[in-house]
Amino acid sequence: MNTYEHTRNGIERAGFNPEVIERLAGNIVGAIAIEEAERNYSAFEAEAEKLPWLWDHDFGALVLQRQASEASDEIAKFMLSQAIKRAHWCATCATSGGEGLARASHMKELELELARYN
């Protein structure tokens, strides 16, 4: 089981419906222009903020990362940039050094993925 599936299962066990933000991320993927993606992101972010951080990952960042590959390059870059911001926020909220390092590893992974588009 990969990180995405593991985190998704944990979100469900915690009583949340991960399909909500997966569907909203799909709306971002389907955006024709960056302005539309930004509008769609607002709804996504409002729902993603309701979810807990399980296993040192922000599920919203994981969803954006996973679905970015289905988007145009411009929209994918936007999605990965937002995922980095979400992962960064998750990392800065760590309560210990080890937790911060674990959370920062996802941020670094996202930065490498975004760099492939440049």
DAMOKA-V816315 format. One record per residue. N is the residue number from 1. PHI is phi in degrees with one decimal (none if undefined). NEAR is the number of other C-alpha atoms within 10 Angstrom. D_FIRST is the distance of its C-alpha to the first C-alpha in Angstrom with 1 decimal. Layout:
n:phi:near:d_first
N:PHI:NEAR:D_FIRST
N:PHI:NEAR:D_FIRST
//
This chain:
n:phi:near:d_first
1:none:6:0.0
2:-85.4:7:3.8
3:-58.7:12:6.8
4:-59.1:17:8.1
5:-64.4:11:6.1
6:-61.1:12:6.2
7:-67.8:22:9.8
8:-59.8:20:10.6
9:-61.4:15:10.1
10:-65.1:18:12.1
11:-60.9:18:14.7
12:-63.5:12:15.2
13:-62.5:10:15.7
14:-79.1:12:18.1
15:96.3:9:20.1
16:-108.3:15:19.5
17:-103.0:14:19.0
18:-69.0:20:16.6
19:-62.7:11:18.2
20:-60.4:12:21.4
21:-78.1:21:20.4
22:-64.1:20:18.3
23:-66.6:13:21.6
24:-65.3:21:23.7
25:-65.4:25:21.8
26:-60.3:18:22.5
27:-65.9:17:26.1
28:-67.6:29:26.0
29:-56.6:24:24.7
30:-79.8:16:27.6
31:-63.6:17:30.2
32:-82.8:13:33.1
33:-130.9:12:34.3
34:-60.6:15:33.0
35:-62.5:11:35.2
36:-67.5:15:33.5
37:-61.0:21:30.0
38:-63.7:17:31.4
39:-64.0:13:32.7
40:-65.7:19:29.4
41:-64.6:21:27.7
42:-57.6:13:29.9
43:-66.2:15:28.7
44:-59.0:22:25.0
45:-62.2:17:25.7
46:-59.3:11:27.6
47:-78.2:15:24.7
48:-64.4:21:22.0
49:-66.0:13:24.4
50:-81.1:10:24.1
51:-92.8:18:20.4
52:-76.7:17:19.6
53:-94.0:16:17.9
54:-106.6:15:14.9
55:51.5:14:13.5
56:62.3:20:16.0
57:-136.1:23:15.0
58:-87.4:25:17.1
59:-64.5:28:15.2
60:-58.4:26:18.3
61:-64.8:26:17.9
62:-64.6:24:14.3
63:-64.6:23:15.7
64:-60.0:28:18.7
65:-60.9:25:16.9
66:-64.1:15:14.7
67:-86.9:17:17.9
68:-59.3:24:20.4
69:-65.1:15:19.9
70:-91.9:13:21.5
71:-97.4:18:24.5
72:-62.8:15:27.7
73:-56.8:13:28.0
74:-62.4:14:30.0
75:-71.4:24:27.7
76:-61.1:23:24.6
77:-61.6:22:26.4
78:-60.9:22:27.3
79:-62.3:28:23.8
80:-67.8:28:22.5
81:-62.6:19:25.6
82:-68.4:20:24.9
83:-62.3:26:21.2
84:-62.0:24:22.8
85:-61.3:15:25.3
86:-65.7:22:22.8
87:-65.6:25:20.7
88:-63.2:20:24.1
89:-60.7:15:25.3
90:-58.0:21:22.2
91:-66.4:23:23.0
92:-71.1:14:26.6
93:-91.6:11:26.1
94:-63.7:16:24.7
95:-101.4:9:26.8
96:-147.8:9:26.5
97:-62.2:10:26.4
98:-63.6:10:23.2
99:-64.2:16:21.5
100:-61.9:17:23.2
101:-64.9:15:22.0
102:-63.0:15:18.4
103:-70.2:24:18.8
104:-68.3:22:21.0
105:-63.7:16:18.4
106:-68.4:22:16.8
107:-60.0:24:20.3
108:-63.5:14:21.1
109:-60.3:12:18.2
110:-66.0:21:19.5
111:-62.0:15:23.0
112:-64.9:12:22.3
113:-65.6:15:20.9
114:-64.2:20:24.0
115:-60.8:10:26.3
116:-67.6:8:25.4
117:-86.3:11:27.2
118:-97.8:7:30.3
//
